[in-house]
Amino acid sequence: MRILFKAFCCATIIGCLLSMTGFSGACKDIENRVFRLHIIANSDTAEDQELKLKVRDEITSYTEELFADCSTKEESVQAAKKNIDLIKKKAAETVKKYGYGYSVDAYVTNMSFDTRVYEDFTLPAGRYDALRIVIGEGKGHNWWCVLYPAVCVPSAQKDISSALNENETEIVTDSDKYVFKFKIVEIFESLAGFFGM
């Protein structure tokens, strides 16, 4: 009986892992098709959080011009890298405009994100390319969105599906169906980060 129970447990685990293979691969493809914006506030005070949103508004407005001619994620990443000094300057000017003396750093990086539920879609946990802006000590809550496709650029707003295939679009827009799998991917990403994979 004990051997039968162990065999059942092993079969269940293997079955779960095999069913996750396709989903995990689709999540990796989503990571490779999306360019994110990540802004970190100096602290969690109401004033610093409000300042973060002022920087957000300035940067999303400015990047609208920068990314106007970008038709792929790679073009968006290159545009951000090419204009990183101007992006940093815009963010720093906004900080100064509102009376703060915080330093500002801006760079393009590949970083880990947890599963993020937006109004119309959910992005699975994983490592995404991102334009990252850090205000002051960067110890406050962050704000993030998607620059490519231009989900968070006000006048150029696009649907997330414009950068994804049909299967990937279903995953991000029908999140109720994939809640358990999103959690498994998030756990795996955390373990991968812990072990430096």
GUDODREN-819873 format. One line per 2 residues: number of its first residue (from 1); for each residue y, z, x of N, C-alpha, C, O. Coordinates in nm, 4 decimals, m for minus. Example, Ala and Ser with C-alpha at 12.3 -4.5 7.8 and 13.67 -1.06 7.14 Angstrom:
<rs>
1> m0.5690,0.7800,1.3190,m0.4500,0.7800,1.2300,m0.3300,0.7800,1.3200,m0.3319,0.8465,1.4236  m0.2250,0.7080,1.2850,m0.1060,0.7140,1.3670,0.0030,0.7870,1.2900,0.1138,0.8039,1.3409
</rs>
This chain:
<rs>
1> m0.1185,0.0000,0.0820,0.0000,0.0000,0.0000,0.1260,0.0000,0.0872,0.2229,m0.0706,0.0592  0.1220,0.0809,0.1931,0.2351,0.0902,0.2837,0.2601,m0.0432,0.3526,0.3754,m0.0838,0.3674
3> 0.1555,m0.1118,0.3946,0.1676,m0.2426,0.4600,0.2253,m0.3442,0.3625,0.3091,m0.4260,0.4003  0.1815,m0.3396,0.2386,0.2313,m0.4307,0.1355,0.3818,m0.4079,0.1118,0.4581,m0.5034,0.0968
5> 0.4230,m0.2808,0.1088,0.5646,m0.2481,0.0891,0.6483,m0.2998,0.2064,0.7555,m0.3565,0.1855  0.6003,m0.2807,0.3290,0.6721,m0.3295,0.4475,0.6820,m0.4815,0.4449,0.7859,m0.5384,0.4785
7> 0.5732,m0.5468,0.4048,0.5748,m0.6932,0.3968,0.6766,m0.7398,0.2933,0.7491,m0.8369,0.3150  0.6808,m0.6688,0.1798,0.7771,m0.7031,0.0748,0.9206,m0.6869,0.1262,1.0050,m0.7734,0.1029
9> 0.9479,m0.5775,0.1952,1.0815,m0.5512,0.2494,1.1209,m0.6595,0.3501,1.2328,m0.7106,0.3469  1.0283,m0.6935,0.4386,1.0558,m0.7985,0.5379,1.0835,m0.9323,0.4701,1.1766,m1.0035,0.5076
11> 1.0028,m0.9658,0.3709,1.0203,m1.0924,0.2984,1.1557,m1.0950,0.2275,1.2228,m1.1981,0.2253  1.1955,m0.9819,0.1699,1.3246,m0.9740,0.1005,1.4395,m0.9932,0.1986,1.5334,m1.0678,0.1709
13> 1.4321,m0.9262,0.3130,1.5371,m0.9387,0.4151,1.5453,m1.0813,0.4659,1.6545,m1.1368,0.4776  1.4318,m1.1410,0.4962,1.4298,m1.2798,0.5451,1.4861,m1.3736,0.4384,1.5626,m1.4647,0.4699
15> 1.4489,m1.3519,0.3138,1.4999,m1.4344,0.2039,1.6506,m1.4246,0.1914,1.7188,m1.5254,0.1726  1.7031,m1.3021,0.2019,1.8486,m1.2822,0.1946,1.9183,m1.3522,0.3105,2.0204,m1.4183,0.2913
17> 1.8629,m1.3377,0.4312,1.9230,m1.4014,0.5487,1.9229,m1.5534,0.5358,2.0217,m1.6189,0.5689  1.8121,m1.6093,0.4879,1.8047,m1.7548,0.4719,1.9029,m1.8038,0.3661,1.9640,m1.9095,0.3820
19> 1.9182,m1.7270,0.2579,2.0116,m1.7694,0.1530,2.1560,m1.7610,0.2013,2.2429,m1.8308,0.1491  2.1821,m1.6765,0.2999,2.3175,m1.6620,0.3536,2.3519,m1.7691,0.4563,2.4696,m1.7901,0.4857
21> 2.2515,m1.8373,0.5116,2.2769,m1.9342,0.6179,2.3735,m2.0424,0.5746,2.4714,m2.0697,0.6441  2.3471,m2.1049,0.4599,2.4357,m2.2110,0.4110,2.5734,m2.1580,0.3764,2.6743,m2.2219,0.4061
23> 2.5780,m2.0415,0.3137,2.7056,m1.9808,0.2766,2.7865,m1.9461,0.4011,2.9064,m1.9733,0.4075  2.7216,m1.8869,0.4984,2.7897,m1.8503,0.6227,2.8446,m1.9739,0.6937,2.9555,m1.9710,0.7470
25> 2.7672,m2.0820,0.6945,2.8130,m2.2074,0.7551,2.9342,m2.2635,0.6836,3.0274,m2.3130,0.7470  2.9329,m2.2555,0.5499,3.0477,m2.3030,0.4714,3.1708,m2.2178,0.5007,3.2821,m2.2699,0.5074
27> 3.1514,m2.0870,0.5183,3.2640,m1.9987,0.5509,3.3229,m2.0350,0.6874,3.4446,m2.0335,0.7056  3.2352,m2.0678,0.7831,3.2834,m2.1112,0.9157,3.3652,m2.2386,0.9037,3.4676,m2.2537,0.9704
29> 3.3202,m2.3304,0.8186,3.3955,m2.4549,0.7978,3.5324,m2.4251,0.7384,3.6314,m2.4878,0.7762  3.5389,m2.3299,0.6456,3.6670,m2.2917,0.5859,3.7598,m2.2379,0.6949,3.8775,m2.2736,0.6996
31> 3.7072,m2.1526,0.7820,3.7865,m2.0987,0.8934,3.8485,m2.2115,0.9756,3.9641,m2.2032,1.0170  3.7701,m2.3174,0.9986,3.8147,m2.4279,1.0832,3.9137,m2.5216,1.0148,3.9727,m2.6073,1.0807
33> 3.9329,m2.5067,0.8843,4.0210,m2.5977,0.8096,4.1531,m2.5348,0.7681,4.2396,m2.6029,0.7130  4.1697,m2.4045,0.7941,4.2851,m2.3306,0.7432,4.3657,m2.2714,0.8587,4.3090,m2.2194,0.9548
35> 4.4996,m2.2799,0.8484,4.5912,m2.2207,0.9460,4.6731,m2.1150,0.8723,4.7404,m2.1453,0.7738  4.6670,m1.9923,0.9200,4.7264,m1.8804,0.8474,4.8535,m1.8280,0.9132,4.8786,m1.8513,1.0314
37> 4.9323,m1.7573,0.8345,5.0525,m1.6890,0.8824,5.0287,m1.5402,0.8671,4.9818,m1.4943,0.7630  5.0615,m1.4646,0.9716,5.0356,m1.3207,0.9723,5.1602,m1.2520,1.0267,5.1962,m1.2712,1.1429
39> 5.2257,m1.1722,0.9435,5.3479,m1.1017,0.9847,5.3222,m0.9521,0.9758,5.2787,m0.9017,0.8722  5.3496,m0.8808,1.0861,5.3231,m0.7375,1.0920,5.4555,m0.6624,1.1017,5.5378,m0.6902,1.1890
41> 5.4749,m0.5673,1.0114,5.5977,m0.4872,1.0089,5.5984,m0.3854,1.1221,5.4938,m0.3497,1.1764  5.7179,m0.3395,1.1564,5.7327,m0.2357,1.2579,5.6600,m0.1083,1.2164,5.5898,m0.0467,1.2967
43> 5.6776,m0.0692,1.0897,5.6142,0.0534,1.0393,5.5933,0.0391,0.8887,5.6184,m0.0670,0.8315  5.5478,0.1454,0.8260,5.5252,0.1432,0.6817,5.6400,0.2043,0.6019,5.6251,0.2287,0.4821
45> 5.7545,0.2295,0.6663,5.8686,0.2775,0.5883,5.9098,0.1669,0.4913,5.8849,0.0488,0.5155  5.9729,0.2070,0.3818,6.0171,0.1087,0.2817,6.1122,0.0069,0.3450,6.1072,m0.1116,0.3122
47> 6.1980,0.0529,0.4351,6.2954,m0.0362,0.4994,6.2263,m0.1390,0.5882,6.2613,m0.2570,0.5856  6.1291,m0.0948,0.6661,6.0579,m0.1879,0.7550,5.9722,m0.2857,0.6758,5.9580,m0.4018,0.7143
49> 5.9154,m0.2393,0.5660,5.8366,m0.3299,0.4822,5.9265,m0.4342,0.4151,5.8879,m0.5502,0.4009  6.0451,m0.3926,0.3744,6.1408,m0.4870,0.3153,6.1862,m0.5884,0.4198,6.1996,m0.7072,0.3904
51> 6.2096,m0.5408,0.5419,6.2495,m0.6308,0.6501,6.1398,m0.7343,0.6779,6.1692,m0.8515,0.7012  6.0160,m0.6913,0.6752,5.9030,m0.7837,0.6941,5.9102,m0.8976,0.5925,5.8867,m1.0135,0.6269
53> 5.9423,m0.8648,0.4684,5.9508,m0.9668,0.3635,6.0704,m1.0593,0.3839,6.0647,m1.1771,0.3484  6.1774,m1.0072,0.4403,6.2935,m1.0926,0.4731,6.2541,m1.1919,0.5831,6.2898,m1.3095,0.5774
55> 6.1811,m1.1434,0.6816,6.1323,m1.2313,0.7885,6.0375,m1.3347,0.7288,6.0453,m1.4529,0.7623  5.9489,m1.2912,0.6414,5.8574,m1.3838,0.5735,5.9335,m1.4967,0.5052,5.9004,m1.6141,0.5216
57> 6.0356,m1.4599,0.4287,6.1121,m1.5611,0.3550,6.1768,m1.6616,0.4500,6.1766,m1.7819,0.4237  6.2313,m1.6122,0.5592,6.2967,m1.7007,0.6561,6.1950,m1.7923,0.7238,6.2189,m1.9121,0.7395
59> 6.0834,m1.7359,0.7630,5.9821,m1.8143,0.8354,5.9154,m1.9173,0.7436,5.8950,m2.0314,0.7852  5.8815,m1.8803,0.6215,5.8184,m1.9792,0.5328,5.9159,m2.0918,0.4994,5.8755,m2.2071,0.4844
61> 6.0436,m2.0582,0.4879,6.1441,m2.1621,0.4626,6.1576,m2.2534,0.5846,6.1660,m2.3754,0.5708  6.1597,m2.1938,0.7035,6.1763,m2.2708,0.8272,6.0527,m2.3560,0.8573,6.0656,m2.4713,0.8986
63> 5.9343,m2.3006,0.8371,5.8132,m2.3770,0.8691,5.7925,m2.4936,0.7729,5.7214,m2.5891,0.8043  5.8539,m2.4853,0.6577,5.8472,m2.5983,0.5642,5.8991,m2.7254,0.6327,5.8400,m2.8325,0.6185
65> 6.0089,m2.7133,0.7063,6.0647,m2.8272,0.7803,5.9723,m2.8660,0.8957,5.9454,m2.9840,0.9182  5.9244,m2.7652,0.9682,5.8404,m2.7916,1.0855,5.7118,m2.8649,1.0516,5.6685,m2.9536,1.1251
67> 5.6507,m2.8272,0.9393,5.5199,m2.8808,0.9037,5.5265,m2.9952,0.8021,5.4233,m3.0394,0.7516  5.6461,m3.0424,0.7727,5.6635,m3.1456,0.6694,5.5782,m3.2696,0.6943,5.5254,m3.3292,0.6004
69> 5.5648,m3.3083,0.8218,5.4901,m3.4307,0.8537,5.3462,m3.4038,0.8974,5.2760,m3.4963,0.9383  5.3019,m3.2795,0.8892,5.1662,m3.2445,0.9330,5.0661,m3.2710,0.8208,5.0797,m3.2193,0.7099
71> 4.9658,m3.3521,0.8516,4.8652,m3.3829,0.7494,4.7289,m3.3216,0.7807,4.6335,m3.3417,0.7056  4.7188,m3.2466,0.8914,4.5941,m3.1788,0.9260,4.6244,m3.0395,0.9795,4.7377,m3.0090,1.0167
73> 4.5230,m2.9568,0.9827,4.5387,m2.8237,1.0407,4.5782,m2.8340,1.1879,4.6658,m2.7609,1.2341  4.5136,m2.9250,1.2619,4.5409,m2.9388,1.4044,4.6872,m2.9749,1.4294,4.7490,m2.9237,1.5228
75> 4.7423,m3.0629,1.3460,4.8834,m3.0997,1.3602,4.9738,m2.9791,1.3323,5.0762,m2.9618,1.3984  4.9365,m2.8967,1.2354,5.0139,m2.7769,1.2036,5.0105,m2.6768,1.3191,5.1129,m2.6182,1.3541
77> 4.8925,m2.6578,1.3779,4.8791,m2.5662,1.4920,4.9650,m2.6160,1.6081,5.0362,m2.5378,1.6710  4.9583,m2.7457,1.6362,5.0376,m2.8023,1.7461,5.1871,m2.7893,1.7193,5.2639,m2.7595,1.8107
79> 5.2290,m2.8115,1.5947,5.3711,m2.7977,1.5593,5.4170,m2.6536,1.5797,5.5277,m2.6298,1.6281  5.3319,m2.5573,1.5426,5.3667,m2.4163,1.5616,5.3765,m2.3830,1.7098,5.4704,m2.3155,1.7519
81> 5.2802,m2.4297,1.7898,5.2840,m2.4026,1.9343,5.4063,m2.4654,2.0002,5.4724,m2.4033,2.0835  5.4350,m2.5884,1.9617,5.5489,m2.6609,2.0195,5.6817,m2.5937,1.9857,5.7756,m2.5982,2.0652
83> 5.6898,m2.5317,1.8688,5.8149,m2.4715,1.8220,5.8126,m2.3192,1.8214,5.8931,m2.2562,1.7529  5.7214,m2.2600,1.8967,5.7040,m2.1146,1.8914,5.8309,m2.0391,1.9307,5.8606,m1.9344,1.8733
85> 5.9055,m2.0910,2.0274,6.0296,m2.0230,2.0677,6.1330,m2.0250,1.9553,6.2055,m1.9276,1.9351  6.1393,m2.1358,1.8829,6.2329,m2.1453,1.7703,6.1900,m2.0538,1.6552,6.2739,m1.9924,1.5892
87> 6.0586,m2.0454,1.6318,6.0063,m1.9570,1.5273,6.0402,m1.8117,1.5617,6.0860,m1.7355,1.4765  6.0171,m1.7754,1.6866,6.0476,m1.6393,1.7326,6.1971,m1.6107,1.7187,6.2367,m1.5022,1.6762
89> 6.2797,m1.7092,1.7550,6.4251,m1.6937,1.7456,6.4684,m1.6726,1.6011,6.5516,m1.5862,1.5735  6.4125,m1.7512,1.5077,6.4462,m1.7368,1.3653,6.4096,m1.5971,1.3153,6.4875,m1.5338,1.2440
91> 6.2917,m1.5498,1.3526,6.2485,m1.4163,1.3098,6.3402,m1.3091,1.3695,6.3792,m1.2153,1.3000  6.3747,m1.3226,1.4979,6.4616,m1.2249,1.5652,6.6017,m1.2250,1.5040,6.6621,m1.1192,1.4863
93> 6.6527,m1.3430,1.4720,6.7846,m1.3533,1.4080,6.7845,m1.2831,1.2723,6.8824,m1.2184,1.2351  6.6747,m1.2960,1.1991,6.6644,m1.2305,1.0686,6.6633,m1.0792,1.0844,6.7299,m1.0079,1.0094
95> 6.5879,m1.0305,1.1814,6.5827,m0.8859,1.2084,6.7231,m0.8347,1.2413,6.7665,m0.7321,1.1888  6.7932,m0.9069,1.3281,6.9285,m0.8666,1.3695,7.0260,m0.8746,1.2522,7.1105,m0.7867,1.2356
97> 7.0146,m0.9782,1.1720,7.1028,m0.9999,1.0561,7.1017,m0.8804,0.9610,7.2035,m0.8478,0.9000  6.9861,m0.8154,0.9488,6.9742,m0.7018,0.8584,6.9953,m0.5673,0.9294,6.9627,m0.4617,0.8752
99> 7.0499,m0.5729,1.0503,7.0946,m0.4523,1.1188,6.9911,m0.3774,1.2002,7.0099,m0.2597,1.2311  6.8820,m0.4440,1.2353,6.7787,m0.3769,1.3141,6.7760,m0.4310,1.4568,6.8100,m0.5470,1.4800
101> 6.7361,m0.3484,1.5508,6.7292,m0.3890,1.6905,6.5870,m0.4086,1.7405,6.5631,m0.4065,1.8613  6.4917,m0.4277,1.6485,6.3516,m0.4426,1.6874,6.3298,m0.5710,1.7662,6.3938,m0.6732,1.7415
103> 6.2380,m0.5630,1.8612,6.1935,m0.6843,1.9298,6.1063,m0.7639,1.8331,6.0556,m0.7102,1.7346  6.0900,m0.8914,1.8624,6.0029,m0.9769,1.7814,5.9165,m1.0587,1.8755,5.9660,m1.1131,1.9743
105> 5.7890,m1.0678,1.8456,5.6994,m1.1543,1.9219,5.6364,m1.2530,1.8247,5.6085,m1.2193,1.7096  5.6145,m1.3740,1.8719,5.5514,m1.4769,1.7886,5.4588,m1.5592,1.8768,5.4945,m1.5965,1.9885
107> 5.3399,m1.5872,1.8256,5.2434,m1.6668,1.9012,5.1354,m1.7203,1.8081,5.1149,m1.6698,1.6977  5.0679,m1.8224,1.8551,4.9541,m1.8780,1.7819,4.8285,m1.8196,1.8449,4.8133,m1.8205,1.9671
109> 4.7391,m1.7692,1.7618,4.6191,m1.7039,1.8118,4.5020,m1.7314,1.7190,4.5196,m1.7834,1.6089  4.3836,m1.6964,1.7639,4.2653,m1.7004,1.6792,4.2254,m1.5550,1.6599,4.1952,m1.4851,1.7566
111> 4.2253,m1.5095,1.5352,4.2053,m1.3670,1.5110,4.1172,m1.3421,1.3892,4.0958,m1.4306,1.3064  4.0667,m1.2196,1.3807,3.9809,m1.1803,1.2690,4.0639,m1.1419,1.1478,4.1662,m1.0745,1.1595
113> 4.0183,m1.1858,1.0316,4.0771,m1.1475,0.9037,3.9646,m1.0948,0.8159,3.8522,m1.1448,0.8205  3.9958,m0.9940,0.7364,3.9032,m0.9483,0.6330,3.9073,m1.0479,0.5176,3.9946,m1.1345,0.5123
115> 3.8126,m1.0350,0.4256,3.8173,m1.1160,0.3040,3.9495,m1.0866,0.2343,3.9878,m0.9708,0.2175  4.0188,m1.1933,0.1938,4.1513,m1.1769,0.1318,4.1535,m1.2472,m0.0031,4.1290,m1.3675,m0.0127
117> 4.1836,m1.1692,m0.1084,4.1913,m1.2235,m0.2431,4.3363,m1.2574,m0.2738,4.4228,m1.1698,m0.2756  4.3616,m1.3848,m0.2977,4.4932,m1.4312,m0.3399,4.4891,m1.4494,m0.4915,4.3872,m1.4217,m0.5548
119> 4.5982,m1.4953,m0.5489,4.6049,m1.5107,m0.6940,4.5015,m1.6110,m0.7455,4.4324,m1.5849,m0.8439  4.4916,m1.7265,m0.6777,4.4051,m1.8345,m0.7275,4.2793,m1.8595,m0.6442,4.1955,m1.9413,m0.6819
121> 4.2660,m1.7909,m0.5337,4.1511,m1.8159,m0.4480,4.1243,m1.6963,m0.3575,4.2064,m1.6052,m0.3472  4.0084,m1.6977,m0.2920,3.9684,m1.5922,m0.1988,3.9263,m1.6573,m0.0676,3.8463,m1.7509,m0.0677
123> 3.9796,m1.6084,0.0445,3.9355,m1.6578,0.1746,3.8371,m1.5579,0.2332,3.8653,m1.4382,0.2384  3.7215,m1.6067,0.2775,3.6213,m1.5154,0.3334,3.6646,m1.4590,0.4676,3.7461,m1.5188,0.5379
125> 3.6098,m1.3442,0.5022,3.6351,m1.2840,0.6333,3.5941,m1.3826,0.7419,3.5034,m1.4638,0.7233  3.6621,m1.3739,0.8547,3.6263,m1.4605,0.9665,3.7383,m1.4690,1.0667,3.8396,m1.3998,1.0561
127> 3.7183,m1.5553,1.1641,3.8195,m1.5778,1.2677,3.8951,m1.7058,1.2338,3.8373,m1.8141,1.2249  4.0245,m1.6905,1.2152,4.1103,m1.8023,1.1770,4.2205,m1.8214,1.2812,4.2656,m1.7253,1.3436
129> 4.2631,m1.9460,1.2990,4.3836,m1.9718,1.3761,4.5004,m1.9245,1.2911,4.5022,m1.9449,1.1697  4.5987,m1.8607,1.3558,4.7114,m1.8058,1.2812,4.8381,m1.8061,1.3658,4.8341,m1.7903,1.4878
131> 4.9494,m1.8245,1.2978,5.0804,m1.7995,1.3559,5.1064,m1.6521,1.3293,5.1134,m1.6095,1.2140  5.1207,m1.5743,1.4359,5.1334,m1.4296,1.4206,5.2718,m1.3865,1.4664,5.3166,m1.4221,1.5754
133> 5.3390,m1.3093,1.3812,5.4723,m1.2579,1.4129,5.4664,m1.1060,1.4054,5.4284,m1.0491,1.3031  5.5045,m1.0410,1.5152,5.4994,m0.8948,1.5233,5.6416,m0.8429,1.5364,5.7139,m0.8788,1.6293
135> 5.6807,m0.7583,1.4426,5.8146,m0.6999,1.4422,5.8071,m0.5601,1.5027,5.7301,m0.4753,1.4577  5.8890,m0.5376,1.6062,5.8954,m0.4058,1.6700,5.7606,m0.3609,1.7221,5.6943,m0.4332,1.7965
137> 5.7199,m0.2401,1.6824,5.5931,m0.1841,1.7307,5.4712,m0.2427,1.6598,5.3582,m0.2215,1.7038  5.4926,m0.3153,1.5515,5.3803,m0.3779,1.4806,5.2789,m0.2779,1.4294,5.1585,m0.3029,1.4355
139> 5.3261,m0.1642,1.3788,5.2344,m0.0600,1.3311,5.2329,m0.0465,1.1792,5.1720,0.0456,1.1247  5.3005,m0.1391,1.1113,5.3071,m0.1323,0.9662,5.2080,m0.2253,0.8996,5.1365,m0.3008,0.9654
141> 5.2053,m0.2180,0.7676,5.1197,m0.3090,0.6923,5.1642,m0.4522,0.7161,5.2814,m0.4800,0.7415  5.0678,m0.5414,0.7073,5.0980,m0.6811,0.7347,5.1049,m0.7625,0.6066,5.0697,m0.7159,0.4982
143> 5.1509,m0.8840,0.6227,5.1556,m0.9815,0.5136,5.0974,m1.1097,0.5685,5.1271,m1.1477,0.6817  5.0151,m1.1768,0.4904,4.9590,m1.3023,0.5391,4.9471,m1.4027,0.4264,4.9407,m1.3678,0.3086
145> 4.9444,m1.5273,0.4663,4.9245,m1.6351,0.3699,4.8693,m1.7557,0.4451,4.8247,m1.7430,0.5591  4.8723,m1.8711,0.3823,4.8153,m1.9921,0.4416,4.9261,m2.0941,0.4655,4.9959,m2.1343,0.3724
147> 4.9416,m2.1356,0.5915,5.0405,m2.2383,0.6256,4.9838,m2.3787,0.6113,5.0541,m2.4719,0.5724  4.8545,m2.3926,0.6436,4.7894,m2.5220,0.6198,4.6564,m2.4980,0.5492,4.5705,m2.4265,0.6007
149> 4.6395,m2.5581,0.4307,4.7402,m2.6350,0.3574,4.8558,m2.5448,0.3150,4.8402,m2.4228,0.3102  4.9709,m2.6032,0.2845,5.0955,m2.5290,0.2622,5.0926,m2.4487,0.1326,5.1646,m2.4797,0.0377
151> 5.0089,m2.3453,0.1297,4.9949,m2.2623,0.0103,5.1159,m2.1699,m0.0058,5.1580,m2.1421,m0.1181  5.1720,m2.1221,0.1059,5.2813,m2.0247,0.0958,5.4185,m2.0835,0.1274,5.5153,m2.0090,0.1422
153> 5.4282,m2.2154,0.1380,5.5578,m2.2782,0.1605,5.6127,m2.3168,0.0231,5.5590,m2.4060,m0.0424  5.7199,m2.2497,m0.0208,5.7649,m2.2591,m0.1603,5.7743,m2.3997,m0.2196,5.7113,m2.4269,m0.3218
155> 5.8512,m2.4894,m0.1583,5.8730,m2.6187,m0.2237,5.7640,m2.7208,m0.1936,5.7586,m2.8262,m0.2570  5.6769,m2.6904,m0.0971,5.5706,m2.7854,m0.0616,5.4342,m2.7314,m0.0992,5.3323,m2.7768,m0.0471
157> 5.4318,m2.6344,m0.1898,5.3068,m2.5649,m0.2209,5.1940,m2.6614,m0.2579,5.2088,m2.7492,m0.3429  5.0817,m2.6410,m0.1907,4.9632,m2.7217,m0.2172,4.8505,m2.6300,m0.2607,4.8547,m2.5085,m0.2411
159> 4.7519,m2.6906,m0.3189,4.6331,m2.6183,m0.3585,4.5435,m2.6037,m0.2359,4.5346,m2.6958,m0.1547  4.4778,m2.4901,m0.2218,4.3896,m2.4672,m0.1071,4.2821,m2.5747,m0.0977,4.2353,m2.6068,0.0116
161> 4.2432,m2.6301,m0.2113,4.1355,m2.7295,m0.2118,4.1740,m2.8595,m0.1422,4.0870,m2.9412,m0.1122  4.3036,m2.8801,m0.1160,4.3458,m3.0041,m0.0501,4.2923,m3.0137,0.0928,4.2907,m3.1225,0.1505
163> 4.2486,m2.9017,0.1508,4.1945,m2.9037,0.2872,4.0441,m2.8793,0.2916,3.9846,m2.8785,0.3994  3.9822,m2.8595,0.1749,3.8411,m2.8215,0.1719,3.7573,m2.9237,0.0972,3.8080,m3.0003,0.0152
165> 3.6262,m2.9232,0.1275,3.5366,m3.0098,0.0507,3.4976,m2.9387,m0.0796,3.5403,m2.8259,m0.1039  3.4177,m3.0040,m0.1618,3.3839,m2.9518,m0.2941,3.3117,m2.8167,m0.2881,3.3439,m2.7260,m0.3647
167> 3.2146,m2.8031,m0.1979,3.1394,m2.6788,m0.1837,3.2306,m2.5653,m0.1376,3.2238,m2.4546,m0.1909  3.3169,m2.5926,m0.0375,3.4082,m2.4908,0.0139,3.5087,m2.4498,m0.0932,3.5424,m2.3320,m0.1056
169> 3.5566,m2.5479,m0.1709,3.6517,m2.5191,m0.2781,3.5877,m2.4271,m0.3817,3.6523,m2.3345,m0.4309  3.4614,m2.4519,m0.4149,3.3927,m2.3649,m0.5107,3.3839,m2.2221,m0.4570,3.4035,m2.1260,m0.5314
171> 3.3547,m2.2090,m0.3288,3.3421,m2.0757,m0.2690,3.4737,m1.9988,m0.2798,3.4734,m1.8818,m0.3178  3.5850,m2.0622,m0.2472,3.7122,m1.9883,m0.2456,3.7744,m1.9706,m0.3836,3.8532,m1.8783,m0.4042
173> 3.7400,m2.0585,m0.4795,3.8034,m2.0476,m0.6111,3.7159,m1.9783,m0.7157,3.7669,m1.9374,m0.8201  3.5872,m1.9643,m0.6907,3.4969,m1.8970,m0.7840,3.4462,m1.7688,m0.7195,3.3257,m1.7466,m0.7072
175> 3.5419,m1.6843,m0.6782,3.5074,m1.5677,m0.5966,3.4160,m1.4674,m0.6665,3.3382,m1.3990,m0.6001  3.4241,m1.4575,m0.7993,3.3369,m1.3622,m0.8703,3.1895,m1.3912,m0.8430,3.1071,m1.3000,m0.8370
177> 3.1581,m1.5177,m0.8267,3.0208,m1.5610,m0.8032,2.9723,m1.5224,m0.6624,2.8520,m1.5119,m0.6383  3.0677,m1.5014,m0.5695,3.0314,m1.4822,m0.4291,3.0714,m1.3455,m0.3723,3.0696,m1.3272,m0.2506
179> 3.1072,m1.2506,m0.4572,3.1547,m1.1201,m0.4098,3.0574,m1.0570,m0.3107,3.0984,m1.0121,m0.2037  2.9289,m1.0535,m0.3456,2.8282,m0.9919,m0.2581,2.8207,m1.0657,m0.1249,2.8161,m1.0034,m0.0188
181> 2.8196,m1.1995,m0.1310,2.8100,m1.2780,m0.0080,2.9350,m1.2620,0.0787,2.9247,m1.2586,0.2013  3.0535,m1.2522,0.0162,3.1763,m1.2272,0.0926,3.1639,m1.0962,0.1691,3.2038,m1.0874,0.2852
183> 3.1084,m0.9945,0.1037,3.0937,m0.8637,0.1671,2.9971,m0.8719,0.2852,3.0222,m0.8121,0.3898  2.8871,m0.9454,0.2692,2.7903,m0.9608,0.3784,2.8569,m1.0316,0.4975,2.8397,m0.9903,0.6122
185> 2.9326,m1.1377,0.4696,3.0024,m1.2106,0.5770,3.1012,m1.1172,0.6461,3.1132,m1.1193,0.7686  3.1720,m1.0356,0.5685,3.2689,m0.9419,0.6259,3.1996,m0.8414,0.7174,3.2494,m0.8116,0.8260
187> 3.0854,m0.7893,0.6742,3.0091,m0.6952,0.7569,2.9623,m0.7639,0.8851,2.9737,m0.7076,0.9940  2.9100,m0.8850,0.8717,2.8640,m0.9596,0.9893,2.9795,m0.9836,1.0861,2.9630,m0.9667,1.2070
189> 3.0977,m1.0233,1.0341,3.2140,m1.0479,1.1197,3.2560,m0.9201,1.1921,3.2931,m0.9243,1.3094  3.2502,m0.8068,1.1223,3.2840,m0.6786,1.1851,3.1868,m0.6458,1.2978,3.2276,m0.6028,1.4057
191> 3.0582,m0.6666,1.2720,2.9578,m0.6410,1.3758,2.9743,m0.7369,1.4940,2.9607,m0.6972,1.6097  3.0036,m0.8632,1.4632,3.0237,m0.9622,1.5694,3.1425,m0.9219,1.6548,3.1369,m0.9326,1.7773
193> 3.2497,m0.8758,1.5921,3.3673,m0.8300,1.6667,3.3362,m0.7083,1.7525,3.3816,m0.6979,1.8664  3.2578,m0.6159,1.6964,3.2203,m0.4943,1.7677,3.1385,m0.5274,1.8926,3.1583,m0.4679,1.9985
195> 3.0471,m0.6222,1.8788,2.9612,m0.6599,1.9909,3.0192,m0.7716,2.0770,2.9551,m0.8174,2.1715  3.1409,m0.8153,2.0440,3.2073,m0.9190,2.1223,3.1416,m1.0550,2.1143,3.1428,m1.1312,2.2110
197> 3.0838,m1.0858,1.9987,3.0156,m1.2142,1.9803,3.1161,m1.3225,1.9429,3.0780,m1.4379,1.9232
</rs>
